[in-house]
Amino acid sequence: MIATLVRSIFDQPDRMSTWAKLGEVTSRLTQAGFCDQATYLLDAADDILAFSAFPFEHWKKIRSNNPQERLNKEIRHDRRGRNLPQPSSGHPSRRRVVG
């Protein structure tokens, strides 16, 4: 429940609705008895919603704090729709890279 609510904050289309959703989520968490989690979100609001100060087009790139994860997603996306071999433990090119 908490993870779903928090994720919904980041799925908003603009800065105003992102901050409004944060208020709604913290309200719902407080009502459900998760006061510590609501307080934590409010205390960290400026940091976790800092991405919303940038243009929407950039949000996808700066929302993630894990560049490696983002790179892996881009590689998976790049492989879809192409006739490229999918790496597996037995694939010769993977054995060369992993060594």
C-alpha positions in Angstrom: 0.0 0.0 0.0 2.7 2.5 1.0 4.8 1.8 -2.1 1.9 2.2 -4.4 0.9 5.5 -2.8 4.5 6.9 -3.0 4.9 5.8 -6.6 1.7 7.7 -7.5 3.5 10.9 -6.4 6.0 10.5 -9.2 3.4 9.7 -11.9 2.0 13.2 -12.0 2.2 15.3 -15.2 3.5 18.6 -13.7 5.1 20.2 -10.7 1.8 21.5 -9.1 0.1 18.1 -9.3 3.2 16.4 -8.0 3.2 18.5 -4.9 -0.5 18.2 -4.5 -0.3 14.4 -4.7 2.4 14.5 -2.0 -0.1 16.2 0.3 -2.8 13.8 -0.6 -0.5 10.8 0.0 0.8 12.0 3.3 -2.8 12.7 4.4 -3.9 9.1 3.5 -0.8 7.6 5.2 -1.6 9.6 8.4 -5.2 8.5 8.3 -4.1 4.9 7.8 -1.9 5.1 10.9 1.5 5.4 9.1 2.4 8.7 10.7 6.1 8.1 10.8 6.2 7.4 7.0 4.1 10.5 6.3 6.4 12.6 8.5 9.5 11.1 6.7 8.0 12.0 3.3 7.2 15.6 4.4 10.6 16.1 5.8 12.3 14.9 2.6 9.8 16.5 0.2 12.2 19.2 -1.1 14.8 16.5 -1.8 12.6 13.8 -3.3 10.6 16.3 -5.5 13.6 18.4 -6.6 13.3 16.9 -10.1 9.9 18.6 -10.5 11.7 22.0 -10.8 13.0 21.0 -14.2 11.0 20.7 -17.5 8.9 17.6 -17.8 10.9 16.3 -20.7 13.9 15.8 -18.3 12.0 14.1 -15.5 12.5 10.6 -16.7 16.3 11.0 -16.7 16.7 12.8 -13.4 14.0 11.0 -11.3 16.1 7.9 -11.0 19.0 7.9 -8.6 20.4 4.8 -10.2 22.2 5.6 -13.5 23.1 1.9 -14.0 19.4 0.9 -13.7 18.5 3.5 -16.3 21.2 2.3 -18.7 20.0 -1.3 -18.4 16.5 -0.2 -19.2 17.7 1.7 -22.3 19.7 -1.4 -23.4 16.7 -3.7 -23.0 14.5 -1.2 -24.9 17.1 -0.9 -27.6 17.2 -4.7 -28.1 13.4 -5.0 -28.5 12.3 -4.9 -32.1 15.8 -5.7 -33.4 17.2 -9.0 -34.5 20.0 -8.9 -31.8 21.1 -11.9 -29.8 19.8 -11.8 -26.2 22.8 -12.4 -23.8 22.7 -15.6 -21.9 25.2 -17.5 -19.8 26.0 -19.7 -22.7 26.4 -17.1 -25.4 30.0 -16.8 -26.7 30.1 -13.0 -26.6 29.0 -12.9 -23.0 31.7 -15.4 -22.1 34.3 -13.1 -23.8 33.0 -10.0 -21.9 32.6 -11.7 -18.5 35.8 -13.7 -19.1 
